[in-house]
Amino acid sequence: MKKLNLLTLVTLGMCMFSSIQVWAGKNNEALESATAFLQEISETDDNYSVWRDAELEYGYELLGADMMTPIGDLYYVEANSQNVGYMIVDNDEFSILEFSTGTPAYDMYQKEKRDASALYLYINAMPAIYNNGTLLDINQSGEIYQSFDVINDVLPRYNPNLQGGNCIVGAISNLMWHWSNNGYSSLASGMTFQDVESEVDALINAEGGYANDNIPKTIKNYVKNKNNGYSASVTNKRNPSFSNVKTETASRPCLLGFAAGSPYSAKVGHMTVCVGTRTTNNRVNYCKLMDGYSTSVVEKKWGSYNDFMSKVTLSK
């Protein structure tokens, strides 16, 4: 088994290391995670055999939809002085958000004309570029599929629907509907929102009913059933902090639970999709929600009743 060389070190008594190296980046934990992943996948998946004996070189920082919050760092994978892929490492949990043997979408768009003033964004696990007041949503090939004048346009990123029944079903359906309009069209192709709800309802009941513990399998099965090459990573978290939710929604929506005693009900809980946060000048925290009760994004005060979140990441 090869050992990992996380940085170019000169240390007395250092053991022999493999030629997998990491160039100086911004965060040692992120580098460790990226290096471990590089070694594992190159040794276990022949599709990534080109990554064996490769090097990681820090590329650039990726920001969230607010254009301020760091989401992750992009690292190039280089072998024999050639670029053989990239990976994006999450800033919070140091997990690998995206990887490929291809060229990053940002580079495909910018090519040799990279503008140093441009901001590279990672929104809903999709690439975007902000430059001179214009936000460009690009696909994985670097092609623009929609653009916005950030000053004058109201960005139509969220299209909340009214839930038709159970709130967990409604929240999952709103999340799938959102992603279907933001780079993952097959999730609701040819379907109405009610069609999505019906499918989600059947899937969650097949897992045992309307319970938070059944959310991950339900979402994964919904995505898998579309036979579209997409995959979903879903992680439930009990009693999240406001900081947890703020960090997550800077990049992508998440499910957010409101326990009994919340603004929604004194007696029962309610599930929503959280699409962002806000902290006012008097330090009051709010969550921006697709709550199933409104066709607009609404804002509710954060509280101890926010007892659950489910982090959902799609990839292609």
N, C-alpha and C positions, 0 to 999 in steps of 0.2 A: 504493500500500500504506500502511495506517495504521501509525503508530508507536505504541508502548506507553507509557502513563503509569503507571509502577509505583507511585508515591506522589505526593502533592501536594508538588511540589518548587518551591523558588524558587532558581533557579540562574542566574548570569550567563551569557548566551550560549545559553540553553536553546532548543532548536528547538521548532517548533509540534508539539503532541501531539494525538492524537485524544481523544475524550471518554471512552474506556475508562479507568477509574480504579480504584485499589485503596485501600481504606481501611486504616488502620494495623492490622496484625495482629501475629503473634508472630515470624514468620520470613521474612526478605526472599527467600530462595531459594524457599520455598513460594509466596510471593506472585508471584514471577516466573513460576513454573511455571503457577500458576492463571491468571494474566493472559494468558500466551501461549496456553494452551489455550482460554480464552474467546474470544480474537480468532480463532484458527484455526477453531474449530467454528462460530462465528457467521457466518463468511464462506464456509464451504464446505458447510454443511448447512442447507438451508432450514427444517428442523424447529427450528433454534435461531436463526432470524433475529431473534427477539425479544430475543436477547442482544446484538445489534449496538448499539454506543454505550451499553453497560450499565456498571454499577459493581459492584465486589466489596466486600462488607462482612464483616468477620470475625464469625463466629457464636459458636462454642464449640469446646472441645477434646473429642476422643473418646479414650477409654481402652480398653485391651485387657481380656482375660478376667480378668487378675489385679487389675483395678480400680485399678492404679497406673501401668502403663506407657503413656505417650502414644502413640497410634497415628496420629492425624492431626488435622487441623483442618477444621471445616466452615465454608464461606464461603457467604453468601447472594449471589445475583445479583439486582441491582436495576436497574430501568429506569423512568424517569419516576416515581420515588418509590414504585414497586410491586415486590413480590417476584415475580420471574419464574423462580425456580429456585435451585439450590444446587449446590455441588461439594464433595467431600471430598478433601483433599490429604494424601498420605502424609508422615509426619514424617521418614522415613528417606531415601527416594530422591526425594521431592517429586513423585511421579507422581500422576495423578488416579485415585483409587480408585473413585469413584462420582460421577455427575452426573445431573441431571434438571431439567426445566422445572417439575416439581411442587414439593410441599412436603416437607421432610424428615420422615421417619417419627417422629422424636423430637417435632417440633412438632405433628404430627397427633395424637400421644398426649396430650401435655401441653396443647395448645391454649392457652387464656389463663391456665391455672392452673399454669404452670411452677414447680416447686419448686426453689428455689435450692440445696437440699441434695442433689438427685438427681445421680447420675453417669451420663453418657451413654457407653455402651460400643459398640464395633464389633467383633463376634466372628464369625469366619468370614464376613466381609463382610456380616454381618447386624446390624441395630440391636438394642440391648438397653438397659434402664434399671435401675439399681440405686438403691433407696431404702429406708431403714429396715429393712435385713436381708432384703429381698425382691429377687430378680432377675427381671425381666420380659423375656422374649423377645417382641419385637413384629415384625409384618410391615411391609411398606413402606407400608401404609395406617395404621399406628399402632395396629393391633389386637393384643391379647395372644393368643398362641397357646400359650404355656406359661409357668409361673412356678415359682420355687423359693424355698424358705426356705433362705437361704445358710448359716444356722447349723446347721439340723437335717437338711437334705436333702443327699444325695450327688448332685451334678448329673450326670444321665445323658447327658453330651454325647458320650461316646465308647463305641462298641460294637465292639471289635476282633474280627475274624474270623481264623481260621486259614487261611493260604495253602494253595492246593491244588497249587501247582506252582512256577513261577518266582517269585522274590522281588520283581522289579520289577512283574510282573503283580499279585501279591498286594498290594503297597503301593499301587499306583494304585487297585486295587479297594477296598481299605479306605478310601482317601481319598474315592472316589466314594460309597461306602456311607455314610460319615460325613456328607457334605454332603446326601445324600438324606434324612437324618433331621434336618437342621438348616437347613430353609428351601428346599431344592431337591429336592422329593420326586420329580419326574419322572426324576431320574437313575437310580432303581432301582425305579420303579413296576411292580408285578407281577412283580418278579424276585427270585430267590434270590441269595445272595452268589456261588454257583457260576455262576449265569447271568452276573453282572457279570464275573467272572474270564474266562469263555469269550469274552465280547465283547471285553474288553481284550486278551486273548491274541491273538485274530484281528487286531485293529487294529495291535498292535505288530509282529507278524510281517509284516503288509502293508507296514510302514515299513522292514523290514530285519532285525528280530530284537530280541533282549533286550539293548539297549544304552541307556545313559543319554541319548545324543543323540537317541534316538527317543521319549523321554518326552513332550516338548512336543506334537508332532504327534499322538501317540496320545491324550493327554488332550483336546486340542482336538477331535479327530474324534469321540471318545466323546460329549462334550457336544453337539456339533453334530448328531450322529445322532439325538438324542432329540427333535429338532424342538420344543423347548420354549421357545424364546426366550432361553435362557441362552447365555452366552458365557464362554470361559475365556481367561485370560492366564497363560502359563507361561514361566518364565525359569529356566534352569539356571545354577548358580553353582559353579565349581570351588573347592575348598579354602576353604570358608566359615569365618569366625571363629565362636567361640561367641557373640559379641555379635550377629552376623548372624542366627543361629538364634534367639537369645533375642528379638530384636526382631520377627522374623517370626511366631514362635509366640505372641507376646502378642496377636496379632490373628487368626491362622488357622493351621491345620496346614500343614506342608510335608513333602516327601519328604526323607529324610536318609540318605545312604549311609555304610556302614561298609566300609572297604577290608580286604583280607586282613591278618590280624594283629590284628584287633579281638576283643572278647569273643565275637563270634559264630563266627569261624573263623580259623584260622591260615593257611589256604590260599586261601580265596575271599572275595569281598566279599558284602555283604548290603544290601538296600534296605529301609527302614522308613518309617513315617509318624511324624514328630515332632510332638507335640501340646503341648509345653511344656518348660521347663527348671527346674533348681533349682541353687542354689549353697549349700552347707552352711557352717556357721560356720567350718570349717577351710579354706574357700575351694576346695573340690572341686566341680567342675561336673558336672552330670548332665543327661541328656536323657530326657524322658518319651516313651515310644514305643508305637505299635501296630506290633509287629514281625513279625506273621504267625505267630509261634510260640506265642502266648498269647491267650486271650480276655479278658485284663485288660491295662490299661496298665502297662508295665514301665519301669524306669529303668536306664539304662546310663551309665557314666562317659564323659564327653567325652574325646576324645583326638585325636592327629594322624591317626588312621585315619578320622576323619570328614572325608572328602575331597570330598563332593558334597552339594548341596542343590538342590531344585527348588521354586521359589516358585510357588504355584498360587492364582490369584484367580478366583472366579466372580462373575458379575454378571448382572442381569436387565434 
